[in-house]
């Protein structure tokens, strides 16, 4: 059985996200093997920290709700204003979703909500020095959000 890699670390989970996926795993473990393999051992070891998706972790780290791809997805903002970055996680999967924020994907829990989350976050980041760090773009995968018509552009740095 898998054990947490970092035995002294706390693993942060959004409350609604954890509840949704652990219930899905309970009903049909074969449909959520990543929960069985990677999440339940953390919970069993009592290393989880369950928070709301808008939680503040100290002075320099804050969770930013970006639901849609999953039920309670969050991105992570690190740093201070003017010297900060947002780690997008699964909020955006392709540069096309910057230009067309409402472009969903089959794996989304709620594609319309995912589009709203992108529009809201991109609108806030637009034309600021905040760096957007993506998880699914090819390298280079960090950049800044710029306005582009009724959508946004992603300018790599």
N, CA, C and O of each residue as an XYZ file, in Angstrom:
628
protein
N       0.838     -1.190      0.000
C       0.000      0.000      0.000
C       0.877      1.245      0.000
O       1.887      1.318      0.701
N       0.471      2.212     -0.795
C       1.183      3.473     -0.911
C       1.117      4.221      0.412
O       0.100      4.180      1.103
N       2.193      4.900      0.762
C       2.213      5.765      1.941
C       2.625      7.149      1.480
O       3.313      7.278      0.467
N       2.220      8.196      2.204
C       2.589      9.551      1.794
C       4.107      9.697      1.634
O       4.879      9.269      2.492
N       4.508     10.298      0.540
C       5.925     10.481      0.235
C       6.620     11.338      1.274
O       7.749     11.051      1.672
N       5.957     12.374      1.708
C       6.518     13.289      2.697
C       5.735     13.097      3.996
O       4.694     13.728      4.179
N       6.209     12.248      4.893
C       5.420     11.854      6.062
C       5.115     12.981      7.043
O       4.190     12.852      7.845
N       5.858     14.070      7.003
C       5.595     15.182      7.918
C       4.817     16.315      7.259
O       4.466     17.292      7.920
N       4.547     16.191      5.971
C       3.847     17.249      5.241
C       2.348     17.174      5.496
O       1.807     16.117      5.823
N       1.695     18.309      5.340
C       0.238     18.356      5.295
C      -0.149     18.449      3.823
O       0.464     19.198      3.062
N      -1.143     17.706      3.430
C      -1.651     17.705      2.068
C      -2.976     18.451      2.084
O      -3.911     18.053      2.780
N      -3.055     19.531      1.321
C      -4.211     20.425      1.361
C      -5.249     19.980      0.329
O      -4.953     19.848     -0.858
N      -6.475     19.753      0.817
C      -7.598     19.369     -0.032
C      -8.744     20.352      0.188
O      -9.022     20.743      1.321
N      -9.404     20.748     -0.894
C     -10.632     21.529     -0.771
C     -11.730     20.601     -0.252
O     -11.853     19.461     -0.699
N     -12.516     21.096      0.684
C     -13.516     20.256      1.353
C     -14.500     19.604      0.383
O     -14.721     18.395      0.440
N     -15.084     20.396     -0.497
C     -16.078     19.845     -1.429
C     -15.440     18.871     -2.419
O     -16.049     17.872     -2.800
N     -14.219     19.173     -2.825
C     -13.499     18.300     -3.764
C     -13.225     16.937     -3.124
O     -13.478     15.895     -3.727
N     -12.711     16.962     -1.913
C     -12.403     15.718     -1.211
C     -13.674     14.902     -0.969
O     -13.684     13.688     -1.175
N     -14.739     15.565     -0.535
C     -16.000     14.859     -0.282
C     -16.548     14.231     -1.567
O     -16.996     13.085     -1.557
N     -16.513     14.967     -2.651
C     -17.037     14.463     -3.923
C     -16.278     13.215     -4.375
O     -16.884     12.196     -4.707
N     -14.954     13.306     -4.383
C     -14.160     12.206     -4.923
C     -14.100     11.002     -3.993
O     -14.066      9.865     -4.464
N     -14.089     11.224     -2.695
C     -14.088     10.060     -1.799
C     -15.438      9.335     -1.861
O     -15.486      8.112     -1.735
N     -16.515     10.069     -2.052
C     -17.823      9.431     -2.221
C     -17.872      8.668     -3.549
O     -18.390      7.553     -3.611
N     -17.332      9.273     -4.604
C     -17.288      8.580     -5.898
C     -16.467      7.299     -5.796
O     -16.835      6.275     -6.370
N     -15.366      7.357     -5.072
C     -14.512      6.179     -4.888
C     -15.221      5.117     -4.056
O     -15.098      3.923     -4.329
N     -15.958      5.550     -3.048
C     -16.691      4.605     -2.198
C     -17.734      3.843     -3.012
O     -17.907      2.637     -2.837
N     -18.430      4.559     -3.908
C     -19.480      3.934     -4.716
C     -18.914      3.021     -5.800
O     -19.477      1.963     -6.079
N     -17.807      3.428     -6.406
C     -17.233      2.653     -7.521
C     -15.719      2.868     -7.561
O     -15.236      3.702     -8.327
N     -14.971      2.132     -6.752
C     -13.519      2.322     -6.681
C     -12.811      2.251     -8.038
O     -11.813      2.940     -8.251
N     -13.310      1.440     -8.935
C     -12.647      1.312    -10.239
C     -12.789      2.572    -11.090
O     -12.047      2.749    -12.056
N     -13.736      3.452    -10.744
C     -13.913      4.703    -11.482
C     -13.038      5.834    -10.958
O     -12.953      6.887    -11.590
N     -12.392      5.637     -9.823
C     -11.543      6.685     -9.240
C     -10.286      6.056     -8.626
O     -10.030      6.227     -7.434
N      -9.504      5.331     -9.433
C      -8.349      4.632     -8.871
C      -7.301      5.562     -8.268
O      -6.576      5.161     -7.357
N      -7.210      6.791     -8.758
C      -6.251      7.747     -8.203
C      -6.617      8.129     -6.774
O      -5.736      8.470     -5.984
N      -7.891      8.078     -6.431
C      -8.305      8.358     -5.053
C      -7.877      7.196     -4.157
O      -7.312      7.399     -3.083
N      -8.155      5.984     -4.613
C      -7.762      4.793     -3.854
C      -6.249      4.765     -3.648
O      -5.765      4.503     -2.546
N      -5.519      5.036     -4.712
C      -4.065      4.928     -4.689
C      -3.372      6.082     -3.971
O      -2.440      5.857     -3.199
N      -3.813      7.308     -4.215
C      -3.026      8.470     -3.805
C      -3.656      9.365     -2.751
O      -2.938     10.109     -2.083
N      -4.967      9.320     -2.579
C      -5.624     10.211     -1.616
C      -5.982      9.485     -0.322
O      -5.678      9.974      0.766
N      -6.615      8.344     -0.430
C      -7.029      7.629      0.786
C      -5.861      7.295      1.718
O      -6.038      7.348      2.935
N      -4.675      6.954      1.201
C      -3.551      6.735      2.122
C      -3.152      7.997      2.899
O      -2.711      7.901      4.044
N      -3.300      9.154      2.295
C      -3.011     10.412      2.997
C      -4.018     10.618      4.118
O      -3.650     10.996      5.231
N      -5.282     10.370      3.824
C      -6.333     10.506      4.838
C      -6.115      9.479      5.954
O      -6.245      9.809      7.133
N      -5.787      8.248      5.588
C      -5.553      7.200      6.592
C      -4.377      7.549      7.503
O      -4.375      7.208      8.686
N      -3.373      8.234      6.940
C      -2.202      8.639      7.725
C      -2.448      9.942      8.491
O      -1.569     10.424      9.205
N      -3.643     10.504      8.338
C      -4.027     11.763      8.995
C      -3.072     12.908      8.639
O      -2.682     13.699      9.498
N      -2.704     12.979      7.351
C      -1.822     14.039      6.863
C      -2.603     15.084      6.068
O      -2.011     16.041      5.570
N      -3.923     14.919      5.940
C      -4.708     15.855      5.142
C      -5.049     17.108      5.952
O      -5.232     17.061      7.168
N      -5.126     18.216      5.237
C      -5.652     19.459      5.796
C      -6.809     19.856      4.885
O      -6.598     20.206      3.724
N      -8.013     19.802      5.405
C      -9.206     20.071      4.605
C      -9.605     21.523      4.822
O      -9.840     21.956      5.950
N      -9.678     22.275      3.714
C      -9.941     23.710      3.769
C     -10.982     24.070      2.714
O     -11.357     23.243      1.882
N     -11.435     25.297      2.763
C     -12.279     25.815      1.681
C     -11.383     26.185      0.510
O     -10.187     26.411      0.692
N     -11.939     26.249     -0.673
C     -11.127     26.519     -1.864
C     -10.690     27.978     -1.980
O     -10.062     28.355     -2.970
N     -11.013     28.802     -0.985
C     -10.536     30.193     -0.963
C      -9.631     30.431      0.249
O      -9.534     31.554      0.743
N      -8.984     29.395      0.714
C      -8.187     29.420      1.943
C      -6.881     30.204      1.765
O      -6.289     30.211      0.686
N      -6.452     30.852      2.826
C      -5.165     31.556      2.871
C      -4.191     30.683      3.657
O      -4.491     30.273      4.778
N      -3.033     30.401      3.077
C      -1.994     29.605      3.741
C      -0.817     30.535      4.038
O       0.103     30.641      3.228
N      -0.836     31.193      5.162
C       0.234     32.133      5.488
C       0.098     33.427      4.710
O      -0.942     33.706      4.112
N       1.169     34.216      4.729
C       1.136     35.537      4.089
C       1.314     35.495      2.576
O       0.893     36.421      1.882
N       1.928     34.445      2.058
C       2.331     34.456      0.660
C       1.645     33.417     -0.220
O       1.930     33.341     -1.415
N       0.762     32.629      0.340
C       0.101     31.576     -0.440
C      -1.398     31.620     -0.179
O      -1.855     31.605      0.964
N      -2.149     31.674     -1.280
C      -3.602     31.749     -1.153
C      -4.231     30.889     -2.234
O      -3.786     30.879     -3.382
N      -5.272     30.168     -1.846
C      -6.014     29.370     -2.812
C      -7.048     30.258     -3.499
O      -7.702     31.079     -2.856
N      -7.184     30.084     -4.801
C      -8.113     30.870     -5.608
C      -9.116     29.895     -6.228
O      -8.729     29.066     -7.051
N     -10.395     29.977     -5.851
C     -11.382     29.048     -6.415
C     -11.471     29.194     -7.939
O     -11.688     30.291     -8.452
N     -11.305     28.094     -8.642
C     -11.454     28.046    -10.099
C     -12.215     26.764    -10.470
O     -11.693     25.919    -11.197
N     -13.442     26.626     -9.969
C     -14.196     25.388    -10.203
C     -14.615     25.234    -11.661
O     -14.653     26.197    -12.428
N     -14.920     24.025    -12.005
C     -15.437     23.725    -13.335
C     -14.801     22.472    -13.898
O     -15.505     21.523    -14.243
N     -13.481     22.452    -13.998
C     -12.847     21.215    -14.469
C     -13.148     20.101    -13.474
O     -13.460     18.974    -13.860
N     -13.050     20.431    -12.192
C     -13.553     19.554    -11.140
C     -14.485     20.380    -10.271
O     -14.553     21.601    -10.411
N     -15.195     19.724     -9.385
C     -16.283     20.363     -8.643
C     -15.826     21.541     -7.783
O     -16.572     22.507     -7.623
N     -14.621     21.479     -7.232
C     -14.159     22.554     -6.343
C     -12.672     22.830     -6.574
O     -11.909     23.034     -5.630
N     -12.282     22.832     -7.841
C     -10.883     23.065     -8.207
C     -10.418     24.419     -7.682
O     -11.185     25.379     -7.624
N      -9.160     24.470     -7.308
C      -8.556     25.763     -6.980
C      -7.202     25.888     -7.650
O      -6.510     24.899     -7.894
N      -6.839     27.141     -7.944
C      -5.499     27.483     -8.380
C      -4.792     28.047     -7.155
O      -5.431     28.301     -6.134
N      -3.487     28.245     -7.244
C      -2.715     28.700     -6.093
C      -1.974     29.980     -6.457
O      -1.198     30.008     -7.412
N      -2.220     31.044     -5.686
C      -1.514     32.305     -5.887
C      -0.403     32.398     -4.850
O      -0.634     32.215     -3.655
N       0.806     32.685     -5.325
C       1.964     32.794     -4.442
C       2.636     34.148     -4.646
O       2.666     34.674     -5.759
N       3.174     34.706     -3.564
C       3.899     35.965     -3.646
C       3.081     37.140     -3.161
O       1.990     37.000     -2.607
N       3.657     38.299     -3.393
C       3.019     39.562     -3.015
C       2.559     40.296     -4.274
O       3.102     40.063     -5.354
N       1.559     41.185     -4.149
C       1.117     41.947     -5.324
C       2.303     42.618     -6.020
O       3.135     43.264     -5.383
N       2.357     42.449     -7.329
C       3.446     43.013     -8.112
C       4.621     42.061     -8.258
O       5.477     42.253     -9.122
N       4.664     41.050     -7.429
C       5.724     40.032     -7.484
C       5.086     38.686     -7.152
O       5.467     38.016     -6.192
N       4.101     38.308     -7.977
C       3.337     37.108     -7.664
C       3.104     36.254     -8.902
O       3.385     36.657    -10.031
N       2.587     35.075     -8.649
C       2.261     34.140     -9.719
C       1.037     33.339     -9.311
O       0.769     33.145     -8.126
N       0.306     32.882    -10.303
C      -0.814     31.973    -10.087
C      -0.460     30.656    -10.769
O      -0.165     30.615    -11.963
N      -0.497     29.587     -9.986
C      -0.281     28.245    -10.517
C      -1.664     27.716    -10.883
O      -2.489     27.453    -10.008
N      -1.906     27.564    -12.169
C      -3.257     27.319    -12.677
C      -3.797     25.928    -12.373
O      -5.007     25.768    -12.211
N      -2.943     24.931    -12.291
C      -3.433     23.563    -12.122
C      -4.228     23.138    -13.346
O      -3.776     23.329    -14.475
N      -5.403     22.566    -13.136
C      -6.247     22.089    -14.232
C      -7.260     23.127    -14.711
O      -8.212     22.782    -15.410
N      -7.067     24.378    -14.348
C      -8.002     25.430    -14.755
C      -7.929     25.696    -16.257
O      -8.925     26.080    -16.870
N      -6.750     25.493    -16.850
C      -6.571     25.712    -18.287
C      -5.672     24.607    -18.834
O      -4.653     24.262    -18.236
N      -6.069     24.062    -19.980
C      -5.335     22.942    -20.569
C      -4.681     23.280    -21.898
O      -3.819     22.534    -22.364
N      -5.070     24.383    -22.514
C      -4.552     24.734    -23.832
C      -4.544     26.254    -23.980
O      -5.411     26.928    -23.424
N      -3.578     26.805    -24.720
C      -3.609     28.244    -24.999
C      -4.915     28.679    -25.673
O      -5.315     29.837    -25.555
N      -5.577     27.764    -26.375
C      -6.869     28.092    -26.992
C      -7.901     28.505    -25.950
O      -8.790     29.305    -26.242
N      -7.790     27.965    -24.734
C      -8.747     28.312    -23.688
C      -8.485     29.702    -23.118
O      -9.331     30.233    -22.400
N      -7.347     30.299    -23.416
C      -7.135     31.707    -23.078
C      -7.871     32.565    -24.108
O      -8.620     33.475    -23.751
N      -7.650     32.268    -25.377
C      -8.315     33.028    -26.444
C      -9.826     32.834    -26.406
O     -10.587     33.773    -26.640
N     -10.252     31.619    -26.113
C     -11.674     31.273    -26.054
C     -11.963     30.646    -24.690
O     -12.034     29.422    -24.582
N     -12.131     31.465    -23.645
C     -12.276     30.942    -22.279
C     -13.445     29.977    -22.088
O     -13.422     29.149    -21.178
N     -14.455     30.078    -22.932
C     -15.624     29.208    -22.780
C     -15.435     27.837    -23.431
O     -16.325     26.989    -23.371
N     -14.280     27.625    -24.048
C     -13.993     26.347    -24.682
C     -13.748     25.292    -23.609
O     -12.750     25.336    -22.889
N     -14.669     24.352    -23.517
C     -14.566     23.314    -22.496
C     -13.859     22.082    -23.015
O     -13.322     22.060    -24.122
N     -13.876     21.072    -22.192
C     -13.317     19.785    -22.590
C     -14.171     18.672    -22.007
O     -14.864     18.861    -21.007
N     -14.115     17.533    -22.631
C     -14.970     16.417    -22.227
C     -14.803     16.028    -20.767
O     -15.763     15.602    -20.125
N     -13.603     16.167    -20.243
C     -13.330     15.734    -18.867
C     -13.816     16.729    -17.812
O     -13.723     16.445    -16.617
N     -14.333     17.888    -18.226
C     -14.807     18.880    -17.254
C     -16.003     18.359    -16.467
O     -16.879     17.688    -17.014
N     -16.027     18.676    -15.187
C     -17.209     18.425    -14.357
C     -18.348     19.318    -14.840
O     -19.487     18.869    -14.968
N     -18.027     20.610    -15.112
C     -19.013     21.583    -15.565
C     -18.284     22.581    -16.469
O     -17.670     23.531    -15.983
N     -18.354     22.363    -17.778
C     -17.611     23.191    -18.731
C     -18.010     24.658    -18.688
O     -17.158     25.534    -18.829
N     -19.298     24.937    -18.495
C     -19.741     26.336    -18.419
C     -19.104     27.025    -17.212
O     -18.637     28.159    -17.314
N     -19.088     26.345    -16.087
C     -18.476     26.913    -14.889
C     -16.965     27.065    -15.074
O     -16.384     28.042    -14.603
N     -16.329     26.120    -15.747
C     -14.893     26.224    -16.026
C     -14.612     27.473    -16.856
O     -13.643     28.187    -16.597
N     -15.457     27.738    -17.850
C     -15.303     28.942    -18.664
C     -15.472     30.209    -17.843
O     -14.721     31.170    -18.012
N     -16.459     30.210    -16.952
C     -16.653     31.362    -16.060
C     -15.432     31.564    -15.168
O     -15.004     32.697    -14.948
N     -14.876     30.482    -14.660
C     -13.683     30.585    -13.810
C     -12.513     31.174    -14.583
O     -11.794     32.028    -14.064
N     -12.313     30.725    -15.823
C     -11.230     31.277    -16.638
C     -11.456     32.758    -16.903
O     -10.536     33.561    -16.748
N     -12.681     33.132    -17.305
C     -12.955     34.550    -17.578
C     -12.698     35.413    -16.340
O     -12.106     36.488    -16.438
N     -13.141     34.941    -15.192
C     -12.977     35.705    -13.952
C     -11.494     35.855    -13.595
O     -11.030     36.961    -13.315
N     -10.758     34.751    -13.606
C      -9.344     34.828    -13.239
C      -8.550     35.613    -14.275
O      -7.736     36.460    -13.909
N      -8.769     35.351    -15.555
C      -8.037     36.075    -16.589
C      -8.356     37.564    -16.548
O      -7.471     38.395    -16.754
N      -9.615     37.904    -16.283
C      -9.983     39.311    -16.164
C      -9.236     39.999    -15.038
O      -8.857     41.163    -15.158
N      -9.027     39.286    -13.954
C      -8.289     39.842    -12.814
C      -6.791     39.946    -13.113
O      -6.136     40.892    -12.674
N      -6.251     38.987    -13.851
C      -4.813     38.971    -14.145
C      -4.438     39.819    -15.352
O      -3.278     40.192    -15.525
N      -5.426     40.119    -16.180
C      -5.190     40.789    -17.449
C      -4.376     42.069    -17.281
O      -4.713     42.943    -16.482
N      -3.296     42.154    -18.057
C      -2.453     43.346    -18.097
C      -1.858     43.710    -16.746
O      -1.621     44.886    -16.471
N      -1.613     42.717    -15.900
C      -0.906     42.919    -14.635
C       0.430     42.180    -14.738
O       0.625     41.383    -15.656
N       1.344     42.435    -13.813
C       2.618     41.702    -13.847
C       2.532     40.276    -13.301
O       3.529     39.555    -13.306
N       1.359     39.863    -12.832
C       1.213     38.517    -12.268
C       1.500     37.458    -13.327
O       0.957     37.503    -14.431
N       2.342     36.528    -12.981
C       2.720     35.437    -13.865
C       1.689     34.313    -13.746
O       1.281     33.959    -12.640
N       1.272     33.759    -14.873
C       0.387     32.596    -14.874
C       1.231     31.377    -15.236
O       1.804     31.308    -16.323
N       1.303     30.427    -14.324
C       2.075     29.195    -14.530
C       1.094     28.082    -14.855
O       0.271     27.701    -14.023
N       1.190     27.569    -16.060
C       0.258     26.536    -16.489
C       0.868     25.152    -16.282
O       2.088     25.001    -16.218
N       0.018     24.165    -16.180
C       0.479     22.798    -15.941
C       0.433     21.935    -17.200
O       1.070     20.882    -17.249
N      -0.312     22.366    -18.217
C      -0.545     21.502    -19.370
C      -0.036     22.061    -20.692
O      -0.160     21.394    -21.719
N       0.532     23.267    -20.699
C       1.046     23.836    -21.941
C       2.421     23.241    -22.224
O       3.128     22.839    -21.300
N       2.802     23.185    -23.503
C       4.186     22.820    -23.792
C       5.108     23.949    -23.327
O       4.668     25.088    -23.170
N       6.349     23.640    -23.114
C       7.310     24.644    -22.668
C       7.571     25.641    -23.796
O       7.671     25.233    -24.953
N       7.684     26.926    -23.498
C       7.579     27.566    -22.185
C       6.120     27.681    -21.757
O       5.246     27.975    -22.573
N       5.868     27.450    -20.492
C       4.485     27.341    -20.032
C       4.086     28.381    -18.996
O       3.038     28.250    -18.364
N       4.898     29.405    -18.815
C       4.547     30.501    -17.906
C       4.498     31.793    -18.703
O       5.289     32.008    -19.622
N       3.557     32.644    -18.335
C       3.421     33.892    -19.066
C       2.453     34.830    -18.387
O       2.071     34.644    -17.232
N       2.067     35.845    -19.139
C       1.135     36.841    -18.615
C      -0.113     36.868    -19.489
O      -0.068     36.569    -20.683
N      -1.213     37.232    -18.868
C      -2.500     37.283    -19.559
C      -2.700     38.687    -20.118
O      -2.523     39.680    -19.413
N      -3.070     38.755    -21.387
C      -3.344     40.023    -22.065
C      -4.747     39.964    -22.662
O      -5.226     38.892    -23.032
N      -5.392     41.106    -22.752
C      -6.710     41.166    -23.383
C      -6.536     40.963    -24.885
O      -5.592     41.473    -25.489
N      -7.463     40.209    -25.478
C      -7.443     39.975    -26.918
C      -8.887     39.846    -27.375
O      -9.479     38.772    -27.273
N      -9.456     40.934    -27.878
C     -10.852     40.940    -28.301
C     -11.764     40.614    -27.135
O     -11.662     41.222    -26.069
N     -12.660     39.648    -27.336
C     -13.559     39.256    -26.250
C     -12.976     38.099    -25.431
O     -13.650     37.527    -24.574
N     -11.734     37.773    -25.707
C     -11.043     36.721    -24.959
C      -9.733     37.260    -24.416
O      -9.606     38.448    -24.117
N      -8.780     36.383    -24.296
C      -7.500     36.755    -23.707
C      -6.384     36.082    -24.490
O      -6.598     35.099    -25.198
N      -5.212     36.627    -24.344
C      -4.031     36.012    -24.923
C      -3.089     35.599    -23.813
O      -3.167     36.111    -22.696
N      -2.213     34.687    -24.119
C      -1.219     34.214    -23.165
C       0.143     34.542    -23.759
O       0.542     33.967    -24.772
N       0.851     35.462    -23.129
C       2.153     35.916    -23.623
C       3.248     35.252    -22.791
O       3.430     35.576    -21.617
N       3.972     34.327    -23.404
C       4.997     33.597    -22.656
C       6.144     34.523    -22.263
O       6.438     35.509    -22.938
N       6.776     34.172    -21.155
C       7.953     34.935    -20.701
C       9.152     34.005    -20.617
O      10.246     34.439    -20.256
